[in-house]
């Protein structure tokens, strides 16, 4: 395999890895948001605690996704 084809192959694999990391983060944040809305609907008085926990969890998911994208791009 020549160098141009090898670089394109690795770049494509890295793009797929980055895309999977982004999709995983989207699914995770969607589940967090949906669960938070359900919890607030059940216990409106716990809104502040639920919101704080939701924001922390979403930030952690985003951090892991960003880490996944960076690692995928470094592999290219």
N, C-alpha and C positions, 0 to 999 in steps of 0.2 A: 504494500500500500504506500503510495507516495505521501509526502509531507502535507500537501494541501488537503488531500482527502482525510488524512488522520486528524488534522486540526478541525476540519468541518465536522467530523464525527464526534469528537470530544466536545466541541461547542454545542452541538445539538443535544447531546446527553446532558450537559450542564443546564441548558435551557429547559429541558424536561424536568430536571430535578428542582430548579427554581420554581417552575410552574406548579409542581406538586406541593412544594412547601407553601406557596401562596393559596392554593386550593384548600389545603389542610387547615390553614389559619382561618380562611373564610368559613369553613364548616364549623370549626371550633368556636369562633366568635358568634356565629349564628345560634349555636346551641346555648352558649352562655346567655345571649340576649333573650332568647325564647324562654329559657328557664327563669331568668330574672323577672320577666313580665308575668309569668305564671305565679311566681312567688309573691310579687307585689299585689297581684289580683287576689290572692288568698289572704295575705296579711298586709293591708295598706299601711298600718302603723309601723311596720318594719322597713319602710321605704329607704331610709338613709343607710341602714346597715347593709341591705341587699345591694343598693347602688354602689356602695364603697367596695364591697366584695366583688361585684361584677366588674368594676373598672380595674381592680388589681388583677383579676383573672384574665381579662382581655389583654392587659398590658403584657402579662407573662406569655400568653399565646402569641402575641405579635413579636415579642422578643425571640421566641423559639423559631418563628417563621423567618424573621430577618436573619437569624443565624444560619438557617437552612439555605436561604438564598445566597448568602455570602460564601458558604462552603461550596455550594454547587458552582458558583461562578469562579472560585479559586481553582477548581478542578479542571477548568477549561484550558 
